[in-house]
Amino acid sequence: MKSKKKVMIATAACALWTGPAVAADEATIFSYSFFEGAFVHDDLRTGGLQITDRDGVGDTTDDNFGTLSGDTGNGASARLSFELFGDGDRGFHIVTDYIQTSHAPVLNLTSLQGWSASGVLDAKQKEWRAAIGYHTLVGQKVSLFAEVGVVNSKVDFGTAALVLGGSTASADLGEASGSRTSVDAKLGVRAMVSERFEVTGFARYHGNGDIGTSDGGNRVDFSGKVRAGAGVLYRLNKRFAFGLDYEFGKPGRARLGARLSF
């Protein structure tokens, strides 16, 4: 009889010991502390950006009006998210990410004197974002999150290799580069659809958007943009995962990368 009581006491003690651990594991199924590195494929959307070359002396006969086309390109990104505090079911986190891609858009020049030229421009597109977020469980396998912060968008123009008639020339268009910092907000959901697969969906307000027009005939400008995105993540274990996400656009931005949770 005493041995049975000892077994029952031992069993109850094990249940008390393992019960909270299981509950905590379920509550923290979604980690908001992680680092990601990814290959990026995206688009430099210029919206028919015009670049003017003015001599500043009032003589418009030598002003060249260049129309820049859009271009897809490749690059890399890094993202760091860190959970500040919470009770497992809900909490706050900070996140920052950086993206850089290289592009070679076509530049078509038309002069008021009647000649024209075309070529390829060396360009780089950069984006840095920093935000604070809130997340909460709405079920054992679904987490909602909201993030708000700032985003800096920058386009660096380099040298254009131009063809004019039968000759070639180069032009440094660095003065047409531009950047802007504005509000960025994201609302999304994470859900486990199986033991290994996690899916994500989000809507994002990107305050800078895309290149829109020439600003004062010299630097690039940006326009606001609302975007949507989705992704899938395959978890190798609790720490390591890899996946693909896509931010819809024309044609949008795709990231293929790996995540380390901690």
C-alpha positions in Angstrom: 0.0 0.0 0.0 2.8 2.3 0.9 4.6 1.6 -2.3 1.4 2.5 -4.3 1.2 5.8 -2.4 4.9 6.5 -3.3 4.2 5.8 -6.9 1.2 8.1 -6.9 3.1 10.8 -5.2 6.0 10.4 -7.7 3.6 10.5 -10.6 1.9 13.7 -9.3 5.3 15.3 -8.8 6.3 14.5 -12.4 3.0 15.9 -13.6 3.6 19.2 -11.7 7.1 19.3 -13.0 6.4 18.6 -16.7 3.0 20.4 -16.9 4.2 24.0 -16.8 7.1 23.1 -19.2 4.7 21.8 -21.8 2.4 24.8 -21.4 5.4 27.2 -21.7 6.5 25.4 -24.8 3.1 25.8 -26.4 3.0 29.4 -25.4 6.4 30.2 -27.0 5.8 28.2 -30.2 6.5 31.5 -32.1 9.8 33.0 -31.3 10.2 36.8 -31.9 14.0 36.6 -31.2 15.8 35.6 -34.4 18.3 36.5 -37.0 17.7 36.0 -40.8 20.0 36.2 -43.8 18.5 36.0 -47.3 19.1 36.3 -51.0 16.8 39.0 -52.5 15.3 39.5 -56.0 13.4 42.7 -56.4 12.5 45.5 -58.8 13.7 49.1 -59.2 10.4 50.8 -60.1 11.2 54.2 -61.6 7.7 55.3 -62.8 9.3 57.0 -65.8 11.8 59.0 -63.8 13.3 61.9 -65.8 16.8 63.1 -65.0 17.9 66.5 -66.3 21.4 67.8 -66.8 21.4 71.6 -66.4 24.4 73.9 -66.7 22.9 76.6 -64.4 23.4 79.5 -66.8 20.0 79.7 -68.3 20.9 78.1 -71.7 18.4 75.3 -72.2 19.8 74.1 -75.6 22.2 71.7 -74.0 19.8 70.3 -71.4 19.5 66.5 -71.8 16.3 64.9 -70.6 16.9 61.2 -69.6 14.0 58.8 -69.0 15.0 55.9 -66.8 13.3 52.5 -67.2 12.6 49.9 -64.4 14.9 47.0 -63.8 14.9 43.8 -61.8 18.0 43.0 -59.7 19.5 40.7 -57.1 21.1 41.3 -53.7 21.0 40.3 -50.0 19.2 41.2 -46.8 19.6 40.7 -43.1 16.9 40.9 -40.4 17.3 40.9 -36.6 14.3 40.6 -34.2 14.5 40.6 -30.4 11.7 40.1 -27.9 11.9 42.7 -25.2 9.4 41.3 -22.6 6.2 39.4 -22.4 4.4 36.6 -20.7 4.7 34.0 -23.4 1.2 34.6 -24.8 1.9 38.2 -25.7 4.7 40.7 -25.6 6.8 43.4 -27.4 9.7 43.1 -29.7 12.0 45.3 -31.8 13.1 44.5 -35.3 15.5 46.0 -37.8 16.4 44.8 -41.4 18.5 46.0 -44.3 18.3 45.2 -48.0 20.6 46.1 -50.8 20.2 45.1 -54.5 22.1 46.0 -57.7 20.4 47.1 -60.9 21.2 48.1 -64.5 18.2 50.2 -65.8 18.2 51.5 -69.3 18.6 55.3 -69.7 17.3 57.0 -72.8 18.5 60.6 -73.5 16.9 63.1 -75.8 18.5 66.5 -76.4 16.7 69.7 -77.4 19.3 69.9 -80.2 17.8 66.8 -81.8 20.3 64.1 -80.9 19.6 61.1 -78.7 21.5 58.4 -76.8 20.8 55.3 -74.8 22.7 53.2 -72.4 22.8 51.2 -69.1 23.1 52.9 -65.7 24.8 51.3 -62.7 22.4 51.6 -59.7 21.9 50.3 -56.2 18.7 50.2 -54.2 18.9 50.2 -50.4 16.4 49.9 -47.7 16.8 50.1 -43.9 13.9 49.6 -41.4 13.6 49.8 -37.6 10.4 49.2 -35.7 8.9 48.2 -32.5 6.2 45.5 -32.5 3.6 43.8 -30.4 2.6 40.2 -30.7 -0.1 38.0 -29.2 -1.4 34.5 -29.4 -5.0 34.0 -30.7 -4.7 30.2 -30.5 -2.1 27.6 -29.8 -0.9 27.8 -33.4 -1.7 31.4 -34.5 0.1 34.6 -33.5 -0.8 38.1 -34.6 1.8 40.9 -34.8 1.9 44.6 -35.5 5.0 46.7 -36.1 5.5 50.5 -36.5 8.7 52.4 -37.1 10.7 54.2 -39.7 12.1 53.1 -43.1 14.9 54.8 -45.1 14.9 54.2 -48.9 17.9 55.1 -51.0 18.8 54.8 -54.6 22.5 55.3 -55.6 23.1 56.1 -59.2 26.6 55.6 -60.6 28.0 55.8 -64.1 25.9 55.4 -67.3 27.5 53.7 -70.3 26.0 55.5 -73.3 25.9 54.9 -77.0 25.6 58.0 -79.2 25.6 57.2 -82.9 28.7 55.1 -83.5 30.6 56.3 -80.5 30.4 55.5 -76.7 30.5 57.8 -73.7 30.1 57.7 -70.0 28.2 60.0 -67.6 28.3 60.2 -63.8 24.8 60.5 -62.5 25.6 60.4 -58.9 23.9 63.8 -58.4 20.6 62.3 -59.3 20.8 59.8 -56.3 18.3 60.3 -53.5 16.9 59.0 -50.2 14.0 59.6 -47.9 13.0 58.4 -44.4 9.3 58.0 -43.4 6.8 55.9 -41.5 6.6 52.2 -42.0 3.8 50.0 -40.5 3.1 46.3 -40.8 0.2 44.1 -39.6 0.5 40.3 -40.0 -0.3 36.8 -38.8 1.9 33.7 -38.3 0.4 30.2 -38.2 1.6 26.7 -37.8 -0.1 24.6 -40.5 1.8 21.4 -39.6 4.5 20.3 -37.1 7.2 21.8 -39.4 5.6 24.4 -41.7 4.8 28.0 -40.6 3.0 30.4 -42.9 3.0 34.2 -42.7 0.8 36.9 -44.2 1.0 40.6 -43.8 -0.1 44.0 -45.0 2.4 46.8 -45.0 2.4 50.6 -45.4 5.7 51.6 -46.9 5.9 55.4 -46.5 8.5 55.8 -49.2 7.2 53.4 -51.7 8.9 53.7 -55.1 10.8 56.2 -57.1 8.2 58.6 -58.5 9.5 61.8 -60.2 12.5 63.9 -60.5 12.7 66.4 -57.7 13.6 69.9 -59.0 15.2 68.2 -62.0 18.0 66.9 -59.9 17.3 64.1 -57.4 15.0 61.1 -57.2 11.7 61.3 -55.2 9.5 58.6 -53.7 5.7 58.0 -53.5 3.7 56.2 -50.8 2.7 52.6 -51.2 0.5 49.9 -49.6 1.8 46.4 -50.0 0.9 42.8 -49.1 3.1 39.8 -48.6 3.1 36.1 -47.7 5.7 33.5 -46.8 6.4 30.0 -45.7 9.0 28.7 -43.3 10.2 25.1 -42.8 11.5 24.4 -39.3 14.3 21.9 -39.1 14.1 22.2 -35.3 13.4 24.9 -32.7 16.4 27.0 -33.7 17.0 26.5 -37.4 14.6 27.2 -40.3 14.6 28.2 -43.9 11.9 29.7 -46.1 10.7 32.0 -48.8 8.6 35.1 -48.6 7.2 37.5 -51.3 6.1 41.1 -51.1 3.7 41.7 -54.0 4.3 44.4 -56.5 5.4 44.8 -60.1 7.0 42.2 -60.0 7.6 42.6 -56.2 10.3 41.4 -53.9 11.2 37.8 -53.1 13.5 36.6 -50.3 15.0 33.2 -49.9 16.8 32.7 -46.7 17.5 31.0 -43.4 16.6 31.9 -39.8 18.3 31.2 -36.5 16.0 31.6 -33.4 17.4 32.2 -30.0 
